[in-house]
Amino acid sequence: MKSTYIYYNGSNINNATLINTLITTLGGEVLAIPADCENLIKVIKNCVYNSNNIFISREFANPNTFNLLSKKIFKNYEFADYNESAGIFSIYKNKKIAFLPNNLNNIIGFLNKYFNIESNTFGNDVCFGKIKVANLNTELIKKTLSEFEGLNNPIINVTKNNLYSEVLITTFNNQDYTAQELYDNTNNKIKMLLGDDVFATTETEIQNTVVNLLLKNNIKIASAESCTGGMFSKLITAVPNSSQIFEIGITSYSNRIKQQALAVPKNILKDYGAVSKQTAAHMALGILKLSGAEIGIGITGVAGPTTSEGKSVGTVYISLTNGNYFWTRKLELGNITREEIREAAAFAALDLTRRYLECLPIVLPNYSTNINEINCLYEQPHYINSSLIFLDNNLENIINVNTSPTPDFLNFTGTNEKSNALKSLEKTVIKKQAKAKRAEQIKSDFSLKLIIENLKITANYKDFLFNSFVKTCFILLMCCSVIFATSIFFNFYINYTDTKDLNNIRAEFNINSPDFSKLLSINNNITGWVNINSTNINNPICNYIENDYYKTHNYKNKTSNLGSLYFAKNCLPETAKNIVIYGNNLNNDNMFSDLLKYKQKSFADSAQVIDFVTNNNIHQKYLIFAVIIASSNSSSENDYFNYSKTDFSNITDFSKWITEVKFRSIYDCSIPTNFTDNYLTLVTDSNEFSGAKTVVIARAISDSDNILNGYPLTVNSAPKYPSIWYKLHNSVDPYNK
């Protein structure tokens, strides 16, 4: 083990004697240099490559030297105050560096205590490390760690970094513990005292901590940034393996991009401004839906050099959402440089993400469930009401003073069974139908009166013609009544026999061990079966035949009002990325009538899993994550959405489709939706307007997903409807202004 001793070349004869004594005792080399700190830094950096221990004489031990060494070598380590008879340790690139006491006797005592002369090494007698704290209030940290104040072993120093604080720990061995044992005990206790403000206990940066937590929890993240200009994305993607958890980052400086790419409503930007907690929350939600990630981050603020929208320089809003909840921070950083504001904002966004991930599966405190009623969390003294952990005197009982219970997703009461929008739509349709019926009745009455008046022209034939007319009308009325009654009876009989037939075949078919042999003997176009528990949907599925043949024919190829379920044209279940199935809705609990019940959240929660099989041994479960009110009128709708796509040309094509699905869904669901997954889409006629469709979309799952009992659904506060929907409601389409 080689040692190097560095001393000031202007030292007097006493120091020369001290040097010779030291070298005689320890061996090694001596370097005499000028009292120039920059030169000392260069020498230290050179020595670490060929020496294990570096000793520095007292002449260099002054505050100015220490400050420069701290900044350029020891990463802002704040050296503890000590008198001239003491020494101090530090570590640089795993090499021990010691500033020696002021005279020979003290040096000998120092070495005898901490240095093993026989092995020429410090061994395990000293340990050095740091804890990184996401809190710039060093006075609060020192107060929390006041029990360590004034101790010589361990030595605790608290220093402020640009973005966070550091607690530096130095320990030595004593009669009870080795230096390593004492360091570990001290480290653990400080982490518990500082609680969730601690984000690292090594040289690890906060972005490494965040990426590791995302990987550990298998959670993906996406970001929408304004004032930070992509710095959050840059920090995340600089970490190895971040490609597994980072979906997309958008830098949206202009309001146009915020609206078009992130779906931030125009009225939000107009009423609150681009720099606001509402805009940050909508940016986070927009990027979440666009990417399909589980976490969306939105950052907007004023980085300077001038104010914006009346907001002062250094005002930043950061929002995090998982689709169900929102957390929004407000930073008031003051008039610092533009780069410092951007760095602080990116760090705060990373720290908010870290706190969210470290709480899982508990929900991070102080959330908002309504995007229009966002809480705002200030930066100081804690970013969020930090759940500090305190220890009792026995260092055994840990008391967590601020945790939140896991929310009850299944009994979420954020909306009524029917949304206000659906109720309003029902009323509008009923009024229009009643008005149309009144108009037809008036027209009919007027025509009848006109005929009678014309008959009065010829008095001689009045009675004859009138009586003949009445008799004819009576006969026609009776005939129509008989035909109508016969038709009703016939339809009832057909529906009854079809339903009875269907129930019989249902009783014989077991979806858990499917056997299609009997079905294929009845109709070789029957190639699939779909079942949804808690619904009346438990039906065979036929292949598509021209002109929607199975809208008017049952699975036995007989004419039927009920029809049959059938695959979309050119949809092959074995190869389609999205299997599309159509079925009639006659409001009689047959075929796909139950799909309309998915507009009720309580029903959607209870019937979220679909079981699907084919005659080619495909057996797959799907989880419903989206319910859409769509239009089938592609020629009349300027915002028509092709919900029935069965395949996608590339990942971009799929991303556009799934983004539209999530924007249009009346529910938000945070289940991941990726290009590599398979999907199932169920379509039926709806009653919102002419050509309306209710579309239910599900993603393939497996037993290993542990979500076979459902996945949390929340009501989308502003789903995207076809433009005709907004016209019926006399409201402005926020997505097509």
Phi and psi in degrees as a GROMACS rama.xvg file:
@    title "Ramachandran Plot"
@    xaxis  label "Phi"
@    yaxis  label "Psi"
@TYPE xy
-91.5153  141.774  LYS-2
-121.089  150.088  SER-3
-130.309  135.246  THR-4
-114.352  124.212  TYR-5
-110.524  129.091  ILE-6
-140.13  164.259  TYR-7
-74.7454  128.121  TYR-8
-73.6608  -2.36306  ASN-9
-100.145  14.2146  GLY-10
-65.2888  151.655  SER-11
-81.4709  -178.207  ASN-12
-62.6284  -30.5137  ILE-13
-65.3701  -39.6539  ASN-14
-67.1272  -36.1247  ASN-15
-61.141  -41.6815  ALA-16
-61.7795  -42.7279  THR-17
-61.0358  -42.6115  LEU-18
-62.0482  -48.8651  ILE-19
-61.054  -39.2783  ASN-20
-63.1629  -42.6704  THR-21
-64.2228  -45.4246  LEU-22
-65.7883  -39.9584  ILE-23
-60.3199  -38.4915  THR-24
-74.7332  -45.5998  THR-25
-101.038  -28.9044  LEU-26
76.7129  164.667  GLY-27
121.723  -159.227  GLY-28
-123.134  159.785  GLU-29
-119.807  134.608  VAL-30
-121.697  122.676  LEU-31
-103.983  121.079  ALA-32
-131.905  161.018  ILE-33
-65.5701  161.374  PRO-34
-79.0921  59.6792  ALA-35
-120.404  117.373  ASP-36
-64.4882  -40.1729  CYS-37
-59.9737  -40.5792  GLU-38
-65.7412  -38.4035  ASN-39
-61.7941  -40.5967  LEU-40
-61.8251  -44.2508  ILE-41
-61.9643  -42.5033  LYS-42
-64.2824  -43.897  VAL-43
-60.1601  -44.8858  ILE-44
-62.1142  -35.988  LYS-45
-71.2113  -38.529  ASN-46
-66.7592  -31.2135  CYS-47
-65.0803  -18.1587  VAL-48
-83.7128  -19.8883  TYR-49
-131.166  9.19706  ASN-50
-135.327  146.963  SER-51
-93.5815  -30.1128  ASN-52
-127.938  134.486  ASN-53
-123.846  124.365  ILE-54
-110.342  133.109  PHE-55
-122.431  132.451  ILE-56
-74.0081  166.392  SER-57
-63.4496  -25.6325  ARG-58
-58.1471  -27.3576  GLU-59
-89.5679  -5.09436  PHE-60
-84.9134  73.2693  ALA-61
-129.39  160.141  ASN-62
-55.9551  -42.3442  PRO-63
-62.0755  -43.6129  ASN-64
-63.7249  -45.8018  THR-65
-59.8297  -42.5218  PHE-66
-62.0459  -42.465  ASN-67
-70.7123  -41.5275  LEU-68
-60.9147  -41.1911  LEU-69
-58.9814  -43.0768  SER-70
-72.9618  -42.0168  LYS-71
-97.2549  -17.4794  LYS-72
-124.44  -50.015  ILE-73
-95.8051  14.6688  PHE-74
53.1744  58.7972  LYS-75
65.2397  25.8437  ASN-76
-67.7803  127.359  TYR-77
-94.0967  107.162  GLU-78
-64.0544  137.031  PHE-79
-69.5732  145.372  ALA-80
-67.6943  139.672  ASP-81
-151.754  154.054  TYR-82
-83.8501  173.85  ASN-83
-67.1449  -16.7332  GLU-84
-87.4429  -6.73373  SER-85
-103.646  164.824  ALA-86
-119.035  173.808  GLY-87
-144.015  145.973  ILE-88
-106.627  155.452  PHE-89
-152.55  170.859  SER-90
-131.042  133.035  ILE-91
-136.872  119.079  TYR-92
52.2846  44.2877  LYS-93
65.9048  13.9694  ASN-94
-107.634  140.502  LYS-95
-82.0432  131.116  LYS-96
-122.549  128.717  ILE-97
-124.922  129.387  ALA-98
-91.3883  118.3  PHE-99
-80.1106  159.295  LEU-100
-65.5021  -174.323  PRO-101
-91.0462  -15.677  ASN-102
-141.044  170.776  ASN-103
-60.6969  -44.5065  LEU-104
-61.4341  -44.3849  ASN-105
-66.4431  -35.3261  ASN-106
-65.1479  -45.6425  ILE-107
-58.6281  -44.8693  ILE-108
-62.6368  -41.1133  GLY-109
-61.4834  -45.4275  PHE-110
-69.8091  -39.7027  LEU-111
-60.8806  -33.2104  ASN-112
-79.0546  -41.071  LYS-113
-115.868  -8.3576  TYR-114
-122.836  132.436  PHE-115
-91.7593  103.946  ASN-116
-65.9586  -33.7476  ILE-117
-63.9725  -43.733  GLU-118
-95.1111  -3.67981  SER-119
55.7812  44.4447  ASN-120
-149.849  155.753  THR-121
-76.709  -18.1078  PHE-122
60.0777  -137.514  GLY-123
-99.2177  22.095  ASN-124
-76.5701  -13.9676  ASP-125
-139.853  139.487  VAL-126
-130.596  145.128  CYS-127
-139.335  136.909  PHE-128
-168.33  -178.775  GLY-129
-143.332  157.986  LYS-130
-121.741  128.218  ILE-131
-95.651  133.808  LYS-132
-125.617  126.634  VAL-133
-83.256  64.679  ALA-134
-161.926  124.672  ASN-135
-90.8256  -0.756877  LEU-136
-84.1882  84.4273  ASN-137
-65.8281  -30.602  THR-138
-65.1072  -39.8966  GLU-139
-65.2048  -39.7981  LEU-140
-64.0989  -45.2202  ILE-141
-61.0698  -38.285  LYS-142
-65.9078  -39.9635  LYS-143
-64.6125  -31.9576  THR-144
-103.064  26.4178  LEU-145
-61.7794  -23.8985  SER-146
-66.2944  -17.6841  GLU-147
-92.743  -5.51014  PHE-148
-63.5343  131.207  GLU-149
82.4899  0.388229  GLY-150
-79.3272  144.381  LEU-151
-93.0898  -15.0136  ASN-152
-158.782  101.888  ASN-153
-80.5262  160.757  PRO-154
-102.45  123.218  ILE-155
-116.966  127.463  ILE-156
-127.419  137.753  ASN-157
-113.151  124.379  VAL-158
-132.565  155.634  THR-159
-101.942  126.156  LYS-160
-89.9874  176.327  ASN-161
-61.92  -37.3387  ASN-162
-114.254  -16.4982  LEU-163
-154.763  179.924  TYR-164
-110.663  158.812  SER-165
-128.599  137.896  GLU-166
-106.954  114.355  VAL-167
-99.1216  133.29  LEU-168
-120.451  128.231  ILE-169
-125.465  128.67  THR-170
-129.539  151.189  THR-171
-124.302  159.92  PHE-172
-72.405  153.801  ASN-173
-139.364  -170.99  ASN-174
-68.6474  -17.6809  GLN-175
-102.576  -33.6314  ASP-176
-135.511  150.998  TYR-177
-74.3651  166.066  THR-178
-59.7715  -38.2756  ALA-179
-66.8204  -43.3339  GLN-180
-62.3256  -44.3837  GLU-181
-65.3407  -37.9414  LEU-182
-63.5929  -46.4802  TYR-183
-60.6792  -44.3775  ASP-184
-62.0734  -43.7683  ASN-185
-65.3441  -44.3201  THR-186
-58.5323  -47.4137  ASN-187
-63.9182  -40.1189  ASN-188
-68.1492  -42.2429  LYS-189
-63.9042  -39.9401  ILE-190
-61.237  -39.897  LYS-191
-70.0743  -37.1756  MET-192
-66.9482  -37.2751  LEU-193
-88.87  -12.1518  LEU-194
60.8116  -138.766  GLY-195
-80.0593  8.58104  ASP-196
-75.8063  -19.307  ASP-197
-78.6193  126.424  VAL-198
-117.545  -8.7531  PHE-199
-163.645  151.796  ALA-200
-123.244  18.3634  THR-201
-138.641  -158.306  THR-202
-79.1671  3.31801  GLU-203
-59.3702  136.191  THR-204
-88.8512  164.831  GLU-205
-64.1307  -31.9504  ILE-206
-66.0461  -32.5386  GLN-207
-65.7521  -42.4001  ASN-208
-60.2128  -44.8164  THR-209
-64.4434  -46.8504  VAL-210
-62.4996  -42.4422  VAL-211
-62.0465  -38.5399  ASN-212
-68.0546  -39.0094  LEU-213
-63.8119  -43.1726  LEU-214
-64.6363  -42.1415  LEU-215
-61.4056  -40.3253  LYS-216
-92.8005  0.748049  ASN-217
54.3668  48.5641  ASN-218
-117.814  138.087  ILE-219
-105.952  151.678  LYS-220
-132.383  152.056  ILE-221
-142.452  154.374  ALA-222
-134.191  146.205  SER-223
-125.248  114.5  ALA-224
-119.867  145.944  GLU-225
-117.229  -78.627  SER-226
-66.5038  -25.3657  CYS-227
-82.8098  -10.3292  THR-228
57.849  34.278  GLY-229
89.2047  8.24977  GLY-230
-66.3877  -37.1549  MET-231
-59.8373  -47.623  PHE-232
-61.4296  -41.0734  SER-233
-61.7195  -43.5463  LYS-234
-66.2847  -42.6317  LEU-235
-63.3616  -48.9482  ILE-236
-75.8425  -9.03  THR-237
-76.2822  -12.5563  ALA-238
-88.8221  133.024  VAL-239
-54.9576  143.628  PRO-240
71.4742  8.09741  ASN-241
-67.0042  -19.6062  SER-242
-62.6623  -20.2439  SER-243
-77.2896  -18.0805  GLN-244
-126.196  -10.4663  ILE-245
-103.925  122.719  PHE-246
-90.5813  -57.8202  GLU-247
-159.88  148.532  ILE-248
-128.774  129.24  GLY-249
-119.012  129.454  ILE-250
-98.3298  107.976  THR-251
-113.928  81.2895  SER-252
-72.4768  -43.028  TYR-253
-85.6896  154.006  SER-254
-66.0247  -31.0703  ASN-255
-61.2703  -44.5714  ARG-256
-68.2746  -37.4302  ILE-257
-59.2232  -38.6202  LYS-258
-75.605  -50.6151  GLN-259
-76.7628  -40.211  GLN-260
-89.419  -34.4618  ALA-261
-111.313  -1.2432  LEU-262
59.994  31.3128  ALA-263
-70.296  119.904  VAL-264
-58.5274  143.337  PRO-265
-61.3207  -37.7391  LYS-266
-68.0818  -27.8631  ASN-267
-66.5646  -45.7838  ILE-268
-65.4852  -36.1393  LEU-269
-72.1507  -44.4  LYS-270
-79.0599  -36.0338  ASP-271
-114.18  -20.4892  TYR-272
93.2295  162.864  GLY-273
-68.1819  -31.0206  ALA-274
-98.5026  87.9356  VAL-275
-158.935  159.564  SER-276
-67.2118  -32.9045  LYS-277
-65.5043  -43.8764  GLN-278
-65.4998  -41.9925  THR-279
-59.2715  -41.5109  ALA-280
-66.5484  -41.9255  ALA-281
-67.7312  -35.1579  HIS-282
-62.2744  -43.5977  MET-283
-63.4063  -42.6356  ALA-284
-67.8455  -39.5159  LEU-285
-62.6469  -45.0478  GLY-286
-70.8675  -30.4895  ILE-287
-62.4676  -47.5873  LEU-288
-70.6154  -37.8092  LYS-289
-64.0654  -39.2861  LEU-290
-91.9871  -27.0082  SER-291
78.7961  10.0815  GLY-292
-73.981  167.954  ALA-293
-87.4434  -20.5822  GLU-294
-128.45  132.176  ILE-295
-117.195  135.66  GLY-296
-116.451  131.94  ILE-297
-123.427  131.185  GLY-298
-130.927  126.124  ILE-299
-145.478  142.476  THR-300
-177.504  -173.284  GLY-301
-113.896  107.43  VAL-302
-91.8095  -5.28518  ALA-303
92.7154  179.783  GLY-304
-84.5934  -5.45197  PRO-305
-119.12  165.936  THR-306
-68.97  165.538  THR-307
-145.241  129.823  SER-308
55.009  30.4123  GLU-309
79.2781  2.32097  GLY-310
-92.5263  138.318  LYS-311
-74.9844  156.976  SER-312
-60.6457  134.85  VAL-313
96.2225  -2.07857  GLY-314
-82.2911  122.183  THR-315
-137.148  139.832  VAL-316
-117.564  131.972  TYR-317
-125.869  128.539  ILE-318
-125.192  141.689  SER-319
-124.395  135.503  LEU-320
-138.531  148.516  THR-321
-109.097  14.0244  ASN-322
95.8  -24.6978  GLY-323
-108.882  -34.1334  ASN-324
-129.287  157.328  TYR-325
-130.391  136.932  PHE-326
-124.557  127.634  TRP-327
-130.465  127.658  THR-328
-102.225  143.863  ARG-329
-116.038  126.693  LYS-330
-109.598  136.499  LEU-331
-123.331  88.0828  GLU-332
-86.3265  -10.4764  LEU-333
81.3159  -176.634  GLY-334
-86.9326  68.9202  ASN-335
-100.451  -177.982  ILE-336
-69.3946  159.09  THR-337
-58.1682  -43.7884  ARG-338
-66.108  -38.894  GLU-339
-65.1701  -37.8563  GLU-340
-64.5126  -44.5929  ILE-341
-63.8695  -42.2294  ARG-342
-64.5968  -43.5041  GLU-343
-64.8404  -38.8575  ALA-344
-66.8997  -43.6365  ALA-345
-63.4049  -41.3333  ALA-346
-62.9608  -44.29  PHE-347
-62.8126  -37.0544  ALA-348
-65.9474  -41.765  ALA-349
-63.1428  -40.4809  LEU-350
-68.9006  -37.9612  ASP-351
-61.87  -41.8527  LEU-352
-62.2016  -44.2009  THR-353
-59.2512  -46.7126  ARG-354
-63.0723  -39.876  ARG-355
-60.2581  -46.3264  TYR-356
-70.0833  -36.6903  LEU-357
-70.7272  -22.9086  GLU-358
-77.0226  -25.5225  CYS-359
-52.882  140.637  LEU-360
-84.0881  0.461075  PRO-361
-68.182  144.734  ILE-362
-82.2204  131.159  VAL-363
-55.2299  137.437  LEU-364
-64.0148  167.144  PRO-365
63.1427  43.3587  ASN-366
-93.5775  165.516  TYR-367
-118.449  141.42  SER-368
-100.392  -14.3943  THR-369
-111.669  121.417  ASN-370
-64.6716  -20.0426  ILE-371
-90.3819  -4.29068  ASN-372
-130.615  68.4433  GLU-373
-84.7932  130.072  ILE-374
-71.9872  159.826  ASN-375
-129.884  123.334  CYS-376
-105.248  125.93  LEU-377
-87.2134  158.623  TYR-378
-70.0197  -41.6269  GLU-379
-111.716  149.829  GLN-380
-79.0872  -22.5728  PRO-381
-121.347  146.366  HIS-382
-58.3945  -45.1774  TYR-383
-130.477  155.449  ILE-384
-54.5491  92.3162  ASN-385
-63.2675  129.753  SER-386
-80.2787  74.4521  SER-387
-63.1489  143.984  LEU-388
-110.502  127.108  ILE-389
-112.644  153.073  PHE-390
-110.46  146.125  LEU-391
-84.0178  -178.945  ASP-392
-64.2231  -24.7812  ASN-393
-86.6842  -0.595509  ASN-394
56.8666  29.2592  LEU-395
-117.678  -46.174  GLU-396
-86.9718  119.043  ASN-397
-97.9434  129.425  ILE-398
-116.163  114.714  ILE-399
-95.0065  114.71  ASN-400
-91.8237  -0.917337  VAL-401
-155.535  87.0512  ASN-402
-124.137  159.793  THR-403
-117.161  140.168  SER-404
-69.6608  156.409  PRO-405
-67.88  129.529  THR-406
-68.7126  152.651  PRO-407
-88.03  95.6059  ASP-408
-66.9269  -40.9068  PHE-409
-69.4988  -25.718  LEU-410
-106.998  30.994  ASN-411
-62.864  128.566  PHE-412
-113.234  34.5336  THR-413
-76.1351  -8.26474  GLY-414
-152.912  159.538  THR-415
-76.704  175.168  ASN-416
-60.5542  -40.4118  GLU-417
-112.378  132.729  LYS-418
-69.3629  158.747  SER-419
-58.9814  -35.164  ASN-420
-63.016  -43.4331  ALA-421
-68.4663  -38.0162  LEU-422
-61.9993  -44.7709  LYS-423
-62.3239  -40.527  SER-424
-64.3549  -41.3353  LEU-425
-57.7441  -46.9616  GLU-426
-61.3407  -41.9599  LYS-427
-62.1796  -45.7737  THR-428
-63.9485  -42.614  VAL-429
-61.5401  -43.7386  ILE-430
-61.1596  -44.7172  LYS-431
-63.8825  -40.6358  LYS-432
-65.8135  -42.6284  GLN-433
-63.2758  -41.3305  ALA-434
-62.4544  -41.5308  LYS-435
-65.5144  -40.2003  ALA-436
-64.8428  -40.4847  LYS-437
-62.7429  -41.4521  ARG-438
-63.1024  -41.8925  ALA-439
-65.116  -38.728  GLU-440
-65.9428  -42.8235  GLN-441
-62.6153  -43.7476  ILE-442
-61.3128  -42.8789  LYS-443
-63.8468  -45.0546  SER-444
-61.8043  -42.0921  ASP-445
-64.1759  -41.2818  PHE-446
-62.8672  -42.0548  SER-447
-63.7298  -43.6878  LEU-448
-63.2  -39.0117  LYS-449
-63.3472  -41.759  LEU-450
-62.386  -45.241  ILE-451
-62.8069  -41.6764  ILE-452
-64.1665  -39.881  GLU-453
-64.994  -31.7611  ASN-454
-67.859  -22.6664  LEU-455
-75.4601  -8.098  LYS-456
-61.4477  -42.7593  ILE-457
-103.995  106.27  THR-458
-65.851  -34.8922  ALA-459
-65.12  -31.657  ASN-460
-103.519  4.13996  TYR-461
-58.5297  -54.3023  LYS-462
-64.2673  -40.1666  ASP-463
-62.4129  -52.1692  PHE-464
-64.2184  -39.6491  LEU-465
-63.2336  -47.0496  PHE-466
-63.2688  -39.306  ASN-467
-63.4785  -40.9695  SER-468
-61.9451  -44.7357  PHE-469
-62.8117  -44.0653  VAL-470
-62.8839  -44.0455  LYS-471
-60.5224  -45.2024  THR-472
-60.7623  -40.4137  CYS-473
-63.3934  -44.6791  PHE-474
-62.802  -45.078  ILE-475
-61.735  -40.5915  LEU-476
-63.0716  -42.5109  LEU-477
-64.3145  -42.8289  MET-478
-61.1306  -45.5082  CYS-479
-61.6456  -40.236  CYS-480
-62.7316  -43.9454  SER-481
-63.4594  -44.9896  VAL-482
-62.4631  -43.4273  ILE-483
-62.9713  -46.3551  PHE-484
-63.6806  -41.1748  ALA-485
-62.9037  -42.2553  THR-486
-62.4294  -44.0497  SER-487
-61.4605  -46.8487  ILE-488
-61.9282  -44.0077  PHE-489
-61.6791  -46.0768  PHE-490
-63.6119  -40.5572  ASN-491
-61.6404  -43.4785  PHE-492
-64.148  -45.4753  TYR-493
-60.3506  -47.2851  ILE-494
-62.1325  -38.972  ASN-495
-64.576  -48.2683  TYR-496
-66.5253  -37.8857  THR-497
-62.5239  -44.0799  ASP-498
-65.4528  -41.2396  THR-499
-62.8863  -44.3217  LYS-500
-58.6833  -44.7292  ASP-501
-64.1281  -41.7147  LEU-502
-64.7763  -35.4681  ASN-503
-65.5597  -44.9219  ASN-504
-70.615  -30.0354  ILE-505
-63.5391  -41.4146  ARG-506
-65.174  -28.4037  ALA-507
-88.2442  -19.4781  GLU-508
-97.0512  127.167  PHE-509
-109.991  111.982  ASN-510
-69.2634  -21.0653  ILE-511
-78.8418  -24.4977  ASN-512
-137.206  72.154  SER-513
-67.3554  137.307  PRO-514
-130.405  109.702  ASP-515
-91.7613  1.96292  PHE-516
-58.9281  -45.1847  SER-517
-67.919  -40.7744  LYS-518
-61.8305  -43.4257  LEU-519
-68.2262  -28.1235  LEU-520
-71.1874  -27.0436  SER-521
-78.4298  -45.3328  ILE-522
-156.679  114.775  ASN-523
-73.5939  1.20676  ASN-524
-88.2224  -5.19048  ASN-525
-80.9737  111.035  ILE-526
-124.717  0.232354  THR-527
-153.328  171.38  GLY-528
-148.052  141.22  TRP-529
-130.667  139.547  VAL-530
-139.218  134.94  ASN-531
-127.973  115.247  ILE-532
-59.2917  151.519  ASN-533
69.5464  13.6408  SER-534
-133.902  175.379  THR-535
-92.1332  10.0871  ASN-536
-87.8986  104.388  ILE-537
-156.915  77.2232  ASN-538
-135.337  153.571  ASN-539
-73.8981  156.992  PRO-540
-124.609  133.097  ILE-541
-104.348  158.846  CYS-542
-69.0489  156.256  ASN-543
-69.904  136.954  TYR-544
-127.119  146.469  ILE-545
-45.9731  149.812  GLU-546
61.0107  31.8424  ASN-547
50.8076  49.6055  ASP-548
-49.4011  -40.7442  TYR-549
-83.6437  7.68238  TYR-550
-74.0189  -26.4266  LYS-551
-120.872  9.10667  THR-552
-136.156  143.651  HIS-553
-85.4326  -175.826  ASN-554
-68.9366  -11.6651  TYR-555
-93.9217  7.8828  LYS-556
67.7676  24.7562  ASN-557
-100.832  147.763  LYS-558
-58.3304  134.392  THR-559
-158.723  137.982  SER-560
-68.3205  -33.0531  ASN-561
-67.9959  -34.2374  LEU-562
69.8536  -156.947  GLY-563
-145.059  161.066  SER-564
-72.9074  142.589  LEU-565
-149.286  150.132  TYR-566
-73.1829  155.795  PHE-567
-65.5659  159.88  ALA-568
-59.4635  135.202  LYS-569
62.3374  18.5092  ASN-570
-93.2527  110.053  CYS-571
-103.914  113.475  LEU-572
-55.54  -28.7097  PRO-573
-72.1173  -26.2799  GLU-574
-121.471  -17.9709  THR-575
-67.7835  135.677  ALA-576
-71.7819  -33.9607  LYS-577
-129.554  109.906  ASN-578
-82.8486  121.07  ILE-579
-109.692  128.908  VAL-580
-125.873  131.984  ILE-581
-107.108  153.379  TYR-582
-161.196  153.518  GLY-583
-74.1436  160.132  ASN-584
-131.221  104.097  ASN-585
-108.243  14.2809  LEU-586
55.2471  35.74  ASN-587
-130.418  23.3356  ASN-588
66.5474  17.3643  ASP-589
-110.793  163.082  ASN-590
52.4302  -121.087  MET-591
-104.96  22.7854  PHE-592
-58.6297  -34.6338  SER-593
-67.5596  -15.0531  ASP-594
-61.5373  -30.0908  LEU-595
-65.7014  -23.2329  LEU-596
-71.2322  -15.5412  LYS-597
-69.3666  -7.35338  TYR-598
-72.5394  -14.744  LYS-599
-95.5666  121.776  GLN-600
-61.4431  -37.8334  LYS-601
-61.9239  -36.6523  SER-602
-70.3184  -44.7413  PHE-603
-59.1243  -40.0028  ALA-604
-63.5836  -34.6983  ASP-605
-88.1566  -10.5567  SER-606
-137.059  63.9171  ALA-607
-100.663  -14.6737  GLN-608
-107.859  130.061  VAL-609
-109.55  137.331  ILE-610
-107.997  125.622  ASP-611
-133.201  131.505  PHE-612
-135.596  159.126  VAL-613
-132.005  168.875  THR-614
-74.4699  -4.72679  ASN-615
-101.563  27.4466  ASN-616
69  22.0866  ASN-617
-83.6207  125.291  ILE-618
-135.158  109.49  HIS-619
-138.034  138.952  GLN-620
-97.4676  145.773  LYS-621
-128.966  148.709  TYR-622
-113.349  123.738  LEU-623
-71.7375  124.844  ILE-624
-124.745  -7.0502  PHE-625
-146.83  140.376  ALA-626
-130.424  124.031  VAL-627
-123.581  139.466  ILE-628
-96.5398  111.64  ILE-629
-122.482  169.908  ALA-630
-114.482  138.817  SER-631
-91.3549  -2.8122  SER-632
-89.5962  81.8437  ASN-633
-65.6065  -26.9165  SER-634
-79.8014  -26.0072  SER-635
-102.857  -11.8252  SER-636
-101.721  118.82  GLU-637
-76.2744  -10.3105  ASN-638
-121  35.7597  ASP-639
-58.2199  137.011  TYR-640
-116.742  124.512  PHE-641
-83.3911  85.5961  ASN-642
-73.3683  -14.8944  TYR-643
-100.302  21.7259  SER-644
-64.2853  132.111  LYS-645
-98.1705  -20.9017  THR-646
-142.107  160.229  ASP-647
-128.86  136.049  PHE-648
-69.8694  -31.011  SER-649
-162.232  -178.912  ASN-650
-67.2551  -30.0293  ILE-651
-67.0219  -43.1422  THR-652
-59.2853  -43.8798  ASP-653
-65.5813  -42.2226  PHE-654
-60.091  -41.324  SER-655
-62.7867  -41.6435  LYS-656
-67.0942  -48.4708  TRP-657
-68.7564  -30.7218  ILE-658
-64.4113  -44.0178  THR-659
-63.1893  -39.3132  GLU-660
-57.0859  -47.6847  VAL-661
-72.1103  -33.9092  LYS-662
-67.2457  -34.4694  PHE-663
-89.7301  -14.4854  ARG-664
-69.3198  139.25  SER-665
-76.9361  -6.77684  ILE-666
-124.425  152  TYR-667
-104.005  135.495  ASP-668
-138.643  128.895  CYS-669
-87.6393  9.26639  SER-670
-63.3703  135.762  ILE-671
-61.8927  142.395  PRO-672
-132.387  105.962  THR-673
-117.453  163.731  ASN-674
-62.2  -28.1154  PHE-675
-77.7945  -12.3025  THR-676
-84.0883  161.06  ASP-677
-105.755  154.071  ASN-678
-132.215  159.132  TYR-679
-134.252  129.767  LEU-680
-124.408  127.098  THR-681
-110.611  132.022  LEU-682
-130.538  136.194  VAL-683
-149.635  165.864  THR-684
-67.5835  145.563  ASP-685
-124.714  174.105  SER-686
-113.502  14.9586  ASN-687
-73.9219  -38.25  GLU-688
-166.16  170.885  PHE-689
-62.653  126.339  SER-690
84.4738  8.29047  GLY-691
-73.9105  145.474  ALA-692
-129.779  141.439  LYS-693
-98.1123  123.673  THR-694
-120.556  123.989  VAL-695
-113.135  125.49  VAL-696
-120.45  135.407  ILE-697
-132.623  156.361  ALA-698
-112.689  140.976  ARG-699
-62.1614  137.894  ALA-700
-133.714  170.411  ILE-701
-133.186  170.033  SER-702
-59.2695  -31.2059  ASP-703
-70.9107  -15.3148  SER-704
-71.1938  -17.3135  ASP-705
56.5794  34.7107  ASN-706
-131.615  28.0886  ILE-707
-69.5992  -13.1042  LEU-708
-96.3443  8.79687  ASN-709
115.687  173.964  GLY-710
-141.578  144.478  TYR-711
-56.7072  127.61  PRO-712
-111.888  137.412  LEU-713
-126.785  154.816  THR-714
-75.4601  127.89  VAL-715
-72.2924  122.5  ASN-716
-69.6481  -22.9968  SER-717
-149.37  69.4145  ALA-718
-67.7651  156.181  PRO-719
-90.484  115.949  LYS-720
-101.832  164.882  TYR-721
-60.4454  154.104  PRO-722
-60.1784  -30.9025  SER-723
-63.9032  -28.9659  ILE-724
-61.9812  -42.9307  TRP-725
-69.4307  -33.1615  TYR-726
-65.8158  -42.0543  LYS-727
-62.0594  -29.0145  LEU-728
-96.4714  4.21174  HIS-729
51.8559  41.198  ASN-730
-124.658  161.972  SER-731
-83.8326  133.915  VAL-732
-75.2598  107.71  ASP-733
-68.8542  -15.6491  PRO-734
-97.0461  -1.64688  TYR-735
-147.105  57.6651  ASN-736
